[in-house]
Amino acid sequence: MRRRRPTPNPSRKRVGLQAMTPAARLQTAIEILDVIAAAAREGGAPADSIFAEAMRARRYAGSKDRRAIRGHVYDAIRLVRSAPVSGRAAMLALADDDPAMADLFDGSPYGPMPIAADEPRAEKGLAAQALIDLFDPLVEAGEGEAMLARAPLDLRANRIKSSAADLAKLFPEGEAIAGAVDGWRLPPETAAAQHPAYADGIFEVQDAASQYASAALDASPGQAIVDLCAGGGGKTLAIASLTGGDAEILACDTNRARLQQLSPRAERAGATRIETRLLNPDQEPEMLADRQGRADRVFVDAPCSGSGTWRRSPELRWRLTPSRLDRHLADQAKLIDIGADLVAPGGKLLYAVCSIIAREGRVQVDGFLNRHPGWTADSGYLPQGIGRAAGHGFLLTPAHDGCDGFFLARLTRPC
């Protein structure tokens, strides 16, 4: 039976000067992993939210404590292929490769109990084999390391106010992103959003894959554009930037909280021609009746498994189940059909998912083209060397393209 642990020293809470011991940091990481694993199984809050809440509840933890705890938590998540039976099992798997960490299982105050010889360990690996079997055939066996490596911080210059050359001056430690004209890449976890230029709308934080997708829409000034699944508006703002703020953009979503983030972001960016519209689930066609057949461009960034973003949210590997994937597939098919009805004759629709699963990418587009005779798939809309042809679209992966995993397909409506 595990012995009951004392509560943290209240004087440390008040003074905030005494750092936690390494063993206490490790035990805290184990407790947070317990919550993250349970949330993954039950479809609860994401890991970042759980971690932030855990730190708010532990105000005695200093900045060095928080960094160390976060490192333990995410190192374990990246190592373990599926939701572990306990946070301790995940951390033991990590400690097996780190003798110094194993020594911290010493039973000291606030630290984890000593390791028993027969304790279970969580399984290491990229993901459960059943999930790996769903990957697009283009994903090679050696790509797993890149899929879980810490991602760089990518910035996008806002053309309404700046250029990539301005970002090079602001962040000389960075480098240009291949094929992303407005992109600038910084080391992982750079605090760029704290720079005053961010508050002035000079740039946005946006992964290169999203920048490629926004550019692939081929939007132009003066066009009527619909972003059907705008969320917080990252790609909406990228499209506004690419058109110099001179396109009529309707940004839609069914999530009120996320869509409400767009207006202040647009104001900061100087993107004045963006209209937002909150849609009711299953009532999208009726609520978009005034836009039927009128849009020059429609962007459908559909909800998906997020399998292309594991390097940013590695616990997503723990969350995907067959039933959840089926729900995503149904939503994707519905949304791409709704989007198609909005496109004007001769106009274009860009379908995108941050996924490397074939059924969410190439298979989904095959189904669309079968349902919509006359529509054609475009080619040649990505920068040279970026992406690999995958059916009627293109697949981007971290190992091949240095960005999040994405599937893109640009489709043209017959005149």
C-alpha positions in Angstrom: 0.0 0.0 0.0 1.3 3.4 -0.9 2.0 5.6 2.2 0.1 8.9 2.4 2.3 11.8 1.5 2.4 15.1 3.5 1.1 18.2 1.9 3.7 20.7 0.6 5.3 23.0 3.1 3.0 26.0 3.6 5.8 28.3 4.4 7.3 27.6 1.0 4.0 28.6 -0.6 4.1 31.9 1.2 7.8 32.8 0.7 8.2 31.2 -2.7 12.0 31.1 -2.4 12.8 27.4 -1.7 12.9 25.3 -4.9 11.3 21.9 -5.0 13.6 19.0 -4.8 14.2 17.0 -8.0 12.3 14.1 -6.5 9.3 16.3 -5.7 9.3 17.6 -9.2 9.3 14.1 -10.5 6.4 13.1 -8.2 4.4 16.1 -9.4 5.0 15.1 -13.0 3.7 11.6 -12.2 0.5 13.1 -10.7 -0.1 15.4 -13.7 0.4 12.4 -16.0 -2.3 10.5 -14.2 -4.8 13.3 -15.0 -3.6 13.6 -18.6 -3.9 9.9 -19.3 -7.4 9.8 -17.8 -8.4 12.8 -19.9 -7.1 11.1 -23.0 -9.1 8.0 -22.4 -12.3 9.9 -21.6 -12.0 12.7 -24.1 -11.3 15.3 -21.5 -9.2 18.5 -21.4 -5.9 18.7 -23.5 -2.6 18.2 -21.8 -1.6 21.8 -22.0 -4.7 22.9 -20.1 -4.3 20.2 -17.5 -0.7 21.2 -16.9 -1.6 24.9 -16.6 -4.3 24.1 -14.1 -1.9 21.8 -12.1 0.6 24.7 -11.9 -2.0 27.1 -10.7 -2.9 24.7 -7.9 0.8 24.5 -7.0 1.7 28.2 -6.6 4.8 27.2 -4.5 6.4 25.9 -7.7 8.9 28.4 -9.1 9.8 28.9 -12.8 12.6 26.4 -12.7 10.3 23.9 -11.0 7.7 24.3 -13.7 10.1 23.9 -16.5 11.5 20.7 -15.0 8.1 19.3 -14.3 6.9 20.1 -17.8 10.0 18.5 -19.3 9.3 15.3 -17.4 5.6 15.3 -18.4 6.2 15.8 -22.1 9.3 13.6 -22.3 7.1 10.8 -20.9 4.2 11.5 -23.3 6.5 11.5 -26.3 8.1 8.2 -25.2 4.9 6.2 -24.4 2.8 5.1 -27.4 -0.7 5.0 -25.8 -2.4 6.1 -22.6 -0.6 4.4 -19.7 -2.3 2.7 -16.8 -0.8 5.3 -14.6 1.6 8.3 -14.7 4.1 6.3 -12.7 4.1 3.6 -15.3 4.9 6.2 -17.9 7.6 7.8 -15.8 9.2 4.4 -15.1 9.5 3.8 -18.8 11.4 7.1 -19.1 13.5 6.3 -16.0 14.6 2.9 -17.5 16.7 4.9 -20.0 17.9 7.5 -17.4 19.7 6.2 -14.3 19.8 9.7 -12.7 16.0 9.8 -12.9 15.7 6.3 -11.6 17.7 7.4 -8.5 15.0 10.0 -7.7 12.5 7.2 -6.9 13.9 7.2 -3.4 10.9 7.6 -1.1 12.0 11.0 0.1 9.5 13.6 1.3 7.3 14.6 -1.6 9.2 12.3 -3.9 8.1 9.0 -5.6 8.3 5.7 -3.8 11.2 3.3 -4.6 10.9 1.2 -7.7 9.7 -2.3 -7.1 11.2 -5.1 -9.2 7.9 -6.2 -10.8 6.3 -2.8 -11.4 4.6 -2.4 -14.8 6.0 0.0 -17.4 4.1 1.7 -20.1 4.9 0.6 -23.7 7.3 2.8 -25.6 6.8 3.6 -29.3 5.4 6.0 -31.9 1.8 4.8 -31.5 -0.3 1.7 -31.3 0.2 -0.4 -34.4 -3.5 -0.2 -35.3 -3.1 3.6 -35.5 0.2 3.4 -37.5 -1.6 1.1 -40.0 -4.0 4.0 -40.8 -1.1 6.2 -42.0 -1.0 7.3 -45.7 1.2 4.9 -47.6 3.7 7.7 -48.3 4.6 7.9 -44.6 7.8 5.9 -44.2 8.9 3.8 -41.2 11.8 6.1 -40.4 9.6 9.2 -40.0 8.5 8.6 -36.5 11.3 10.5 -34.8 10.5 13.7 -36.6 6.8 13.3 -35.8 7.5 13.5 -32.1 10.5 15.9 -32.0 9.9 19.3 -30.5 8.7 21.6 -33.2 10.3 24.9 -34.0 8.4 28.2 -33.6 7.3 29.5 -37.0 6.2 33.0 -37.6 4.3 34.6 -40.4 4.8 38.2 -41.4 1.6 40.1 -41.8 1.8 41.7 -45.2 -0.7 44.4 -44.2 2.0 45.8 -41.9 5.3 44.0 -42.5 7.4 41.5 -44.4 9.7 38.6 -43.7 12.6 41.0 -43.9 11.2 42.8 -40.9 11.0 39.5 -39.0 14.7 38.9 -39.8 15.6 42.2 -38.2 13.4 41.5 -35.1 14.6 38.0 -34.6 18.1 37.7 -36.2 18.6 34.3 -34.5 16.0 32.8 -36.9 16.0 31.6 -40.5 13.8 31.6 -43.6 11.3 28.8 -44.1 11.7 27.0 -47.4 8.8 27.9 -49.7 7.1 30.2 -47.2 7.6 33.7 -48.5 6.3 35.3 -45.3 7.7 32.7 -42.9 10.5 33.0 -40.4 11.6 30.1 -38.1 12.8 30.3 -34.5 14.1 27.7 -32.0 11.4 25.7 -30.1 9.6 27.5 -27.3 10.9 30.9 -28.2 8.7 33.5 -26.5 8.1 35.5 -29.7 4.5 36.3 -28.7 5.8 38.4 -25.8 7.6 40.8 -28.3 5.9 44.2 -28.6 5.8 43.7 -32.4 3.3 40.8 -31.9 0.9 43.1 -30.0 1.2 45.6 -32.9 0.1 42.9 -35.4 3.4 42.7 -37.2 3.4 38.9 -37.2 1.5 35.8 -36.2 2.7 32.5 -34.8 1.8 29.9 -37.5 3.4 26.6 -38.5 4.8 26.4 -42.0 2.2 23.8 -43.0 -0.6 26.3 -42.3 1.2 28.9 -44.2 1.5 26.6 -47.2 -2.2 25.7 -47.0 -3.3 29.4 -46.8 -1.2 30.2 -49.9 -2.5 27.2 -51.8 -6.0 28.6 -51.7 -4.7 31.1 -54.4 -6.8 33.9 -53.1 -6.6 37.4 -54.7 -7.6 40.9 -53.8 -11.2 41.7 -54.5 -12.4 38.1 -54.2 -15.2 36.7 -52.1 -13.8 34.1 -49.7 -15.3 31.8 -47.1 -13.3 30.1 -44.4 -15.8 27.5 -43.4 -14.0 26.1 -40.3 -12.2 29.2 -39.2 -11.7 28.4 -35.5 -9.6 31.1 -33.9 -8.8 32.5 -37.3 -5.1 31.7 -37.9 -5.6 30.8 -41.6 -8.3 33.5 -42.0 -5.7 36.1 -41.0 -3.1 34.5 -43.3 -5.5 34.7 -46.2 -6.2 38.4 -45.4 -2.5 39.0 -45.3 -1.9 37.3 -48.7 -4.6 39.5 -50.2 -3.3 42.7 -48.6 -6.5 43.0 -46.6 -8.4 43.6 -49.8 -10.6 40.5 -50.0 -14.1 40.0 -48.6 -13.7 37.1 -46.1 -16.5 35.4 -44.2 -15.1 33.4 -41.3 -17.4 30.7 -39.9 -17.4 28.2 -37.1 -19.7 26.3 -34.8 -17.5 27.0 -31.8 -18.4 30.3 -30.3 -15.4 30.5 -27.9 -12.9 29.9 -30.7 -14.6 32.2 -33.2 -14.7 35.1 -30.7 -10.9 35.1 -30.7 -10.8 36.2 -34.3 -12.2 39.8 -34.1 -9.5 41.1 -31.7 -6.8 39.3 -33.7 -8.1 40.8 -36.9 -8.2 44.3 -35.4 -4.6 43.9 -34.3 -3.6 42.8 -37.7 -5.4 45.6 -39.5 -7.6 43.1 -41.4 -10.8 45.1 -41.6 -12.7 43.1 -44.2 -13.3 40.0 -42.2 -16.9 39.1 -41.2 -17.5 36.4 -38.6 -20.6 34.1 -38.6 -21.4 31.6 -35.8 -23.1 28.5 -37.3 -25.4 26.1 -35.6 -24.3 22.5 -36.0 -26.4 20.7 -38.7 -27.9 24.0 -39.8 -24.9 25.3 -41.8 -26.5 25.1 -45.3 -29.5 27.2 -44.2 -27.3 29.7 -42.3 -25.1 30.1 -45.4 -27.9 30.3 -48.0 -27.0 33.9 -48.9 -23.5 32.6 -50.0 -24.6 29.7 -52.1 -22.6 29.6 -55.3 -21.0 33.0 -54.8 -17.6 32.4 -53.3 -14.5 32.6 -55.5 -12.6 30.6 -52.9 -13.7 28.3 -50.0 -11.3 27.0 -47.4 -12.4 23.8 -45.6 -9.9 23.2 -42.8 -11.9 20.3 -41.4 -11.8 18.9 -37.9 -9.6 15.8 -37.8 -7.5 13.4 -35.7 -4.6 15.9 -35.5 -2.2 13.0 -36.3 0.0 15.5 -38.1 0.5 17.6 -35.0 1.9 15.1 -32.6 5.2 17.0 -32.2 3.1 19.8 -30.7 0.4 17.8 -29.0 1.9 14.3 -28.5 -1.0 13.1 -26.2 -3.2 13.1 -29.3 -1.8 9.6 -30.0 -3.5 8.5 -26.7 -6.9 10.0 -27.7 -7.8 8.6 -31.1 -10.2 5.7 -31.0 -12.1 4.1 -34.0 -15.3 5.8 -32.9 -13.7 9.2 -32.7 -12.1 8.8 -36.1 -15.5 7.8 -37.6 -17.0 11.0 -36.2 -14.2 13.0 -37.8 -14.7 11.3 -41.1 -18.4 12.0 -41.1 -17.8 15.6 -40.3 -15.2 16.0 -43.0 -17.5 14.6 -45.7 -20.3 16.8 -44.6 -18.2 20.0 -44.5 -16.5 19.5 -47.8 -19.9 19.0 -49.4 -21.3 22.2 -47.7 -18.2 24.1 -48.9 -18.7 22.9 -52.4 -22.2 24.4 -52.5 -20.7 27.8 -51.7 -18.2 27.8 -54.6 -19.1 29.9 -57.6 -18.7 28.3 -61.1 -15.0 28.1 -61.9 -14.1 28.8 -58.3 -11.9 26.8 -56.1 -12.2 24.9 -52.8 -9.2 23.9 -50.7 -9.7 20.9 -48.4 -7.1 20.6 -45.6 -6.6 18.4 -42.5 -3.7 18.3 -40.2 -3.6 14.6 -40.5 -1.4 11.9 -42.0 -4.2 9.3 -42.0 -5.2 8.2 -45.5 -8.9 8.0 -44.8 -8.9 11.7 -43.7 -6.9 12.8 -46.7 -6.7 11.1 -50.1 -9.7 8.7 -49.4 -11.9 11.6 -48.4 -11.1 13.6 -51.6 -11.7 10.5 -53.7 -15.2 10.2 -52.2 -15.9 13.9 -52.9 -14.9 13.6 -56.5 -17.2 10.6 -56.9 -20.1 12.6 -55.4 -19.4 15.7 -57.5 -19.0 14.9 -61.2 -17.3 17.6 -63.1 -15.1 18.9 -60.3 -11.4 18.5 -60.9 -8.3 18.4 -58.7 -5.6 21.0 -59.3 -1.9 20.4 -59.2 1.3 22.5 -58.9 0.1 24.8 -56.1 2.8 24.0 -53.5 6.3 25.4 -53.5 8.9 23.2 -55.3 10.1 20.4 -53.1 7.3 20.8 -50.6 4.8 17.9 -50.2 4.3 14.6 -52.0 1.5 13.8 -54.4 -1.1 11.6 -52.5 -4.0 10.7 -54.7 -5.7 13.9 -55.8 -3.9 16.0 -53.2 -0.6 16.4 -51.4 0.8 15.1 -48.2 3.2 17.1 -46.0 5.1 15.4 -43.1 7.6 16.7 -40.5 10.4 14.5 -41.8 10.0 15.3 -45.5 8.8 19.0 -45.3 10.0 20.3 -41.9 6.4 21.2 -40.9 3.4 19.7 -39.3 1.7 16.8 -41.1 -1.0 18.0 -43.4 -3.0 16.8 -46.4 -4.1 19.4 -48.9 -6.3 19.1 -52.0 -7.4 22.1 -54.2 -10.5 21.4 -56.2 -12.1 23.4 -59.0 -15.8 23.6 -59.7 -16.8 23.3 -63.3 -18.0 26.5 -65.1 
